[in-house]
Each structure stands twice: as structure tokens, then as C-alpha cells.
Amino acid sequence: MKATLTAAIIVMMSTWPAVARLATVRERTELSIMIASYLHNRDYGKSNPFKTDAVEIGAAVIESHFALADWKSADGKEHGQVVFFYLCDSWNVGKVTESAFRAQDLTGRYLGDLPQEDAAKLIAELKWAEGQGVSYLKPAQPTTTC
């Protein structure tokens, strides 16, 4: 009886819709460090999607092993959104845009296991988070990554 009840609860929970949560300052700091490391390790002979070497992180939401955040350059000239995925015990920069993402932008090669409806919810949650008065964090210093 106990096993049947537990199985039923697990099945019910697995069908509940995903709800992203507002990232904490610590989590946003981790995202900022990963952007700094990404920029530090990047060959500038190739394209830099941020078009700057100093990125500030604003509002961010996390859902499972995905995060979506607003970003702007330290000088305020560039801005957009960045999506992260959690792999190798840390956040990794996924896609970067100079505008707002659409749900179909968040599915594909690197983020293929993010269903489109979950991507749409992540975007909606970030839009909500942007209205919460979250201030931008100053650019972080790079660190060693795996």
C-alpha cells in the first residue's frame, strides 16, 4: 500500500508544470563568474556574443538545470539575455542574445532537452522577475572551470 501511494505521488509530481524560481544573489554571482570565465577563456579572434569583456547580471530565474538571466555591459551600451545549463558541477553559458529570447530559441543543439513549453515558462518567469526590482551585479572575476 505504501509503495503504491509513493508511486502515485511520484507520477503526479512528474506531470506538474515546471515553475522557475528567482535566482538568489549567490546563484547570480555564480552565473556572473561563469560569464567572466567564458569571456576570459574565449578566443577574441572568434565572435564574442556579449560584444564586451565586462558583463553585469540582472534578474535571473532557475528551473531544474537551466537558468535564464538578463545581462548588460558594464558601460550600459550592450544588453540582452543569456541562458545557462548546469553540467560538470557548474553553470555553463549556453546561448546569448542582444534581445529577449523566444521559446523556440531555447531549444536546440545545446538545450535540446528543454521542452518548448518549459522554455516559454522560463521566459515568462524572467519577465516577472524583471519587475521585482532586482539590481545588476557588477562584473565578476574569472575562475578555473572544468
Beta strands, then each sheet from edge to edge (+ up, - down):
strand 1: 21-22
strand 2: 55-63
strand 3: 66-73
strand 4: 79-87
strand 5: 90-97
sheet 1: 1+ 2- 3+ 4- 5+
end
